[in-house]
């Protein structure tokens, strides 16, 4: 299982539907964290995006109606 698949599995475990938050393959070997629960896509190396999902993205039940902000996620790295 690659980093993108691992990140998506973690997001599902945290309660997110794919339309709300998912990781997609991007150009130049990058991964994109995007969906309705993030203000704008977060693009970085797949391993970095996996780390963001593991350490910084809260369960969907805790996030509630809030929206994640890429700048805040980056600041947490």
C-alpha positions in Angstrom: 0.0 0.0 0.0 1.5 3.4 -1.0 1.3 6.6 1.0 -1.7 7.9 -0.9 -3.7 4.7 -0.2 -2.6 4.7 3.4 -3.7 8.4 3.8 -7.1 7.6 2.3 -7.6 4.6 4.5 -6.8 6.7 7.6 -9.2 9.4 6.4 -12.0 6.8 6.0 -11.2 5.5 9.5 -11.5 9.1 10.8 -15.0 9.3 9.3 -14.4 11.3 6.1 -16.3 10.6 2.9 -14.1 11.0 -0.2 -16.0 14.1 -1.3 -15.2 15.7 2.0 -11.5 14.9 2.3 -9.3 12.6 0.3 -5.7 12.4 -1.1 -5.2 12.3 -4.8 -2.1 11.9 -7.0 -0.9 15.2 -8.3 1.6 16.3 -10.9 5.4 15.9 -10.4 5.0 13.1 -7.8 3.0 15.3 -5.5 -0.1 14.3 -3.5 -3.1 16.6 -3.0 -5.2 16.7 0.1 -8.5 18.2 -1.1 -12.3 18.1 -0.5 -15.1 20.1 1.0 -13.5 20.1 4.5 -10.3 21.9 3.4 -10.2 25.6 2.3 -7.9 24.9 -0.6 -5.9 21.8 -1.6 -2.7 21.0 0.2 0.0 19.8 -2.1 3.3 18.1 -1.1 5.3 14.9 -1.2 3.0 11.9 -0.6 4.8 11.0 2.6 4.4 14.6 4.0 0.6 14.5 3.2 0.4 11.1 4.9 2.0 12.6 8.0 -0.4 15.5 7.9 -3.3 13.0 7.8 -1.9 10.9 10.6 -0.9 13.7 12.9 -2.9 16.8 12.2 -6.3 16.0 10.6 -8.8 15.5 13.4 -11.6 12.9 13.2 -14.6 14.2 11.3 -16.7 14.2 14.4 -14.3 16.6 16.1 -14.0 18.9 13.1 -17.7 19.3 12.8 -18.6 22.3 10.6 -15.1 23.8 10.7 -12.9 23.8 7.6 -9.2 22.8 7.7 -6.8 25.5 6.5 -3.6 24.4 4.6 -1.5 27.1 6.3 -2.5 25.9 9.8 -1.7 22.3 8.8 1.7 23.3 7.4 2.4 25.2 10.6 1.8 22.0 12.6 4.5 20.1 10.7 
